């Protein structure tokens, strides 16, 4: 068993060896940007606090839903029955909101890096301007892309709930498929939102450009 694990680790190292230098250069460049614009850290901290506050409100809403007798088991959010539409709608809203918070920071950071790459230090307060764009002109694109991920997460949670209650093979398969799909969409959104942040394009336009970039790579 030890030899198998060691062989797998060696294989993984051989596959990623060519990317180590690129990763080190990327990390060094990211550290340089953060050192130049520490407001990016402040933005991330503020968004984190907003996430915690929203999470507290969401938990309070969930307990209010449980108190109305909509769920049969208070120990798990996956066991909501009765008015299940309201419960799953609340879960979808939670997933969506968390994705929006996360992607606002991502778009702000990408916009700041893009401003430095194209304009150097010539532009004043690039982080503040990037955050303003993320919360105004690009906010619709952020919400739309985040909604796609949230829908997939909700369907995966429903499949997980069915698997736990009934030990259903089909539900297990659906959970696996949507889990993989979620990772793919997240990976895709990472680059699509860079297009949104740097060029100010819509989510659909950015998604098309990202798809062409991946295909022609």
N, C-alpha and C positions, 0 to 999 in steps of 0.2 A: 504493500500500500504506500509506504514511504517513497519507494522508487517511482511509483506512478505519479504521485504528487510532485516529486522533484522534476520528473520529465515534463509534466504539464507546465510547471513554472519556467523551465528552460525554454520550452516552445513559445510560451507567452513572451518571454524576454527577447527571443529572436525576432518575433513578429513586430514588437514595438521598439526595437533598438534604433531604427532609423528615425523614429519620431522623438527620441529623447532630446536631441539638440534643439529641435523646433520647440518642444515644450519648455525647455529652459530659457530660450530666447523670449518666448511668449510671456512666461512668468516674470522675467526681468523687466520687460516692457510694461506689463501690468503694474508692477511695483513702482515703476517710474511715474506712471500716470497717477496712481493713488497718492504718491508723495507730492506731486505737483498740485493735485486738486483734492485736498483732504475733505472737502465738502461732500465728496461721494460717500465717505464713511458716515458722515452726519445724516445724509439722505437715507442710507441703508438702516441706520439705527432708528430714525424717525418712523420709517415704514415698518420696521420690526415692532415698535411700540404700538403702532396702529393695528398691526396684525393681532397682537396680544389683546388689545382692547376689543377688536371685532370678535375674536375667539371667545372672550368672556361673554359678550352679548349673545353670541350664537349658542353657547352652552346654556345660558339663561333661557333662551327661546326653546331649546330642546327640552329642558326640564318642564317648561310650561306646557309643551306638547304632551309630555309624559304624564303630567298632572291631570290632563284632560282625559286620560285613559286611552290615548291613541296607540300606545305601544304596550306590548305584553311583557316586555323584559327591560327593565331600566338599566341593566348592566351592559347593553350593547346597542349601538345605533343601527346595527344591521337587522334588528329583530322587530322593527316597527310594522305593525299591522293595523287593521281597522281603517283609519283614514290615512292609508299608506302614501297616497299621493302628496299629502301635506308634508309628511315626514321625509320622503325622498326629495321633494322639492326643496326642503330646508337643507338637506345634505348637498344637493346640487348647488345651492346658493353658497354654501360654505366652500366647496371646492372651487367654484368660480371666483369668489372673492380672494381666496388665497393665491390663485393663479394671477389675478390682476395685480395684487400687491407685488408679487414676485417679478412680474414682467415690467412693471413701472420702473423698478430699480434697474432691471436689465436694459431697458430702452434708454434710461437716463445715462447709464454708464457707457453704453455703445455710442450714444450721441456725443458724449464728452470726448471719448477716444477718437471718434470721427472728426470732430472739430480740431483736435490737436494734430491729427494726421494731415488734414488738408490745409489748415491755416497756421499751425504752430502755436506760438503764444500771442499771435496778433489779436485773436478774439478775446474780449473781456467776459468774464464770468461764464464760461462755456457750460459748466455743470448746472448752473441755475437756468440757463436758456434751454438746456437739454431736458431738465425736469419740467419746465413750462410746456415744452412741446409734447412731452409724454402725457401730461395731464390735460392737454387741450386738443391740438390737431391730430395727435397720434393716439388719443385715448380710445377712440372707437375701434381702431385696429387692435389695440391691446385687449380690449374687452371681447372682440370677436374671436381672436385666436385663443384666448383663455377659456372662452365658452366651449370651444371644441374639445379641449383637454378635459374640462369639467364634466362634459357629457360622457366622455369615455370613462372617466373615473367613477361616475355614478353608475353606469351600466356594469362596470367591473364590481362595484360594491354590491349591486343587486345579485349578480351571479355568485359572489362570495357568500351572500346571505342564504341563497337557495342551496348552495353546496353544504353549508354548515347545518341547515335544518333537515335536509333530505338526503345528503350524501349522494347527490346526483352527478353522474359522470359527465353528462352534457353541460351542466352548470360549471363543473371544474374545467372543462375544455373552453367554455366561453370566458371564464375568468382568466385563463392563460392567454387566450387570443387577445382580449382587450388590454391585458397587462402589457403585452408586447406592443400593441398598437399605441398605447399611451406613451411608451418610451420612444417610439418612432416619431410621434407627433411632437413630443417635447424636443427631441433632437432637431427636427425640422423647424420648429418655431424659434429655436435659438438663433438660427441664421436668418430666418425671415424677419425677425425683429431688428436685426442689425440693419437690414435694408430699410425698414420703417424708420429707424432712428437716424440713419445717416442721410438718406435721400428723401425722407418725408413721404414715401409712397404709401398707398393703402395696403391692407393686409393681403388682399387677393393678388395685387400686382407684385408685392414682395414675395409671396408664395410662388408665383410663376417664375420670377427671376431666380429664386432659390432652387426651384426644381430644375431649371435649365443648368444652373451652376453645378448641381450634383450630378446630373446626367452627363454633362460635358467634361466632368473632372477626370 
